[in-house]
Amino acid sequence: MSTTLRRLTTAVAALVVTVGVVAAPARAADPDPYTFHLLAKAKPDECFHGIGQPYPAGPPCAQGQAKVNQSYVWGLTRVGNWVWFGTGANVHCLVSGATLNVAVPVVNPDYVCEYGQSQTVRNDPDFPATIGDQRPPQVWLYDALTRRAVDKSGEIRAKSADDAERLRTTIGLRAAGNLNNVVLLGGPALGDSLNLFAFDARTKRFLGSVNLPQYGNIRTFLVADGALYLGVGVGTNGSAGGAVLRWTGSVRNPFALQTVGTLPAQAADLAYHDGRIATTTWPAEQPSSPAQLAGVWLSPPLADGQPGLNPEDANGWRQVWHARQYETDRVVAATYGGGGVASFGGWLYWGTMHVPLKSTKVHQAVYPQATDDAKAAQVKYTQRGISIWRGRDLGLPTQQIELLYGESTLPAYDPATATWNAVPTGWTPKYGRTGFGYPFNNYTWRMTVAGNRLYVGTMDWSYIANDIMNQPSGFSARDRAAVTSGIDPDAYGGDLWTFSSTSEPATPVNIKGMGNYLNYGIRNMIPNGNGLYLGTADPMNLRTDPTDDVPEGGWELIRLDRSCP
C-alpha cells in the first residue's frame, strides 16, 4: 500500500465517529523535480548530565551527553543573497509547560524537558518553571554566495547590558522582516512583553533593541504595497487581544510603530490580498464571542485615504470567517488557532492550527469525566487535524468560501446526555479529509507563493505522540491507544504540499521532514525564485550522535529548488 493511501486509511481509523465524504483519489507525488540542499543546522551547545544537574563543560562533553537546545527557525526573512533568521530553543518543552501546564521533568532518548529543575530556573528563581527550558535565542545570517552562516547573537550581547538582558529574556525570535535597509526580529519576552532587535541590512551592523511592554507576542511581518506590517498579541501568548502595527522607522530610528489594526484576538499570519491585508487570529484566553475565536480578518483597502494602513484604519477591520462556523464542539472550537495564509489565483487560502492535546485539556476542565471509558472517549474525540480553506470576494455579498481539506462531520459532546455524536459541519470538503488525508498534521504552519505555486508547510506530531502521551500527565494506556492508533511511521516528519493551480488538489512535495523525520514541522518558508528557503522545527535535543542510525535534532535551514519543464 502506498504511503498516501495508507494515510487516507489511517485518517478514517483515527476519526471513527466522523461520517462524510470519502477523500478524492490521492494524486501521485508532484511530477516536477525538486531538490533539497541543507544550508545550515543547529549544533550541540550544552552537555546534559541528568535532570536537575549542573551542565558540564562542553561540548565536546567529557561528562554527560551533547545536547542541542536551538530547535526552531522561528523567524525568517531575506535581503537579496542574505537570509536572516531567528531561533527558538526547546520550544516543544515551552509549549508543553506554558500551554498544556505539563511541567513534570521528562527525559527519553529523543529529548529532555527539565522545567523547574533546569539550571535556568535554579540560577534565576524569577524564571517561571513552565518555561525553564528556555535558552536565549540566536540571530543567524546566511550568505547564499559564500554559503556561510554567521551567528550574530554575540553582537547583541556586546552592544550593551540592556541589549544582552533583552536577548536573555526573549523566549524566542518568532518573527523576522525587513524594509528600507532595516532587518527586524522579534519575540515574546518575560513579563508578557515583546522584544524587538534591529540590524542594518547593508552593513549587517546591530542597531539596537527595545522592549514593548504593551504587547505579549508576535508572529509575522509582511511587506504590502511598500510598507512593513507586523501582527502582535496582547497578554500572555496574545490571550488578551491583538493588533496590527505599521513600521514607520528607519536605520536611525528603527522602532517607530503605529497601530493600524485593533483586534479582539491575537493577530497571527498576514497576507496581502485584493488590496487589503488579511490576518488569521489565535483565540482569546476565554473567548466569549465569535470575534475572539480563531478566524480570518480583513483590513480596510490600503488605497483608501493616505497610502497604506494608518491609525484611522485601526477599527475598520472585519471578520470574514471563524472556527465555530466549522467546528461542531464549542469547547474544541475555542482551542483552534489560525495558521498560514496566502493569496493565490484570486483566492485567499488559510489553514487551522491545533496544539497537541490542548483541546483535550480544556475539555477535561469543562466536562470532567468519571469513568475510564468516558475519559478515553474524551481524549479520542477532542483531537483535530488541520483544515484547509479558501475564499474570494470576502466581505462582499458575493463572498464565497470553500473547505478544501476537512470533514463533513465532527464529534461533538452533548453534556445533557454525556455522549459524543457525529454532527454535520455544514461543509463538504472539495479535495479530501483532515490534514491532507493524515490527521496528525496538526499545524498549518506557513503558506507562501513561489513560481506560480502555493506551498503549504505543516507540523506532523505523529513521531512525538507516543512520547507526549507517556509523560506523567494523567493519560492512561487506553488514552494513548485512542490517540496514537493510526500513526504511520512512514509518514514521520513535517509535510510540504503544493497547489499548482486553483482547479487542482494539493500534491505532496515531501512528507518526511525534508529528509530528516525528526523535523516535525516546516516552521518557515520564503520565496527564492521558483524555489523556497525552508526553516524547520526539530526539538529532539538529545539526538546528537552522528554515528547512530537516527537523524540529528535541532533546526535546519534548507533550500528547495524546482526545475521547471
Secondary structure, 3 states (H helix, E strand, C coil): CCHHHHHHHHHHHHCCCCCCCCCCCCCCCCCCCEEEEEEEECCCCEEECCCCCCCCCCCCCCCCEEECCEEEEEEEEEECCEEEEEEEECHHHHHHHHCCCCCCCEECCCCEECHHHCHHHHHCCCCCHHHCCCCCCCEEEEECCCCEEEECHHHHHHHCHHHHHHHHCECECCEEEEECCEEEEEEEECCCEEEEEEEECCCCCEEEEEEECCCCEEEEEEEECCEEEEEEECCHHHCCCEEEEEECCCCCCCCCEEEEEEECCEEEEEEEECCEEEEEEECCCCCCCHHHCCEEEECCCCCCCCCCCCHHHCCCCEEEEEHHHCCCCHHHHCCCEEEEEEEECCEEEEEEECCCCHHHHHHHHHCCCCCHHHHHHHHHHCCCCCCEEEEECCCCCCCEEEEEECCCEEEEEECCCCEEEEEECCCCCCCECHHHHCCCEEEEEEEEEECCEEEEEEEECHHHHHHHHCCCCCCCHHHHHHHHCCCCHHHCCCCEEEECCCCCCCEEEECCHHHCCCCCEEEEEEEECCEEEEEEECCCCCCCCCCCCCCCCCCEEEEEEECCC
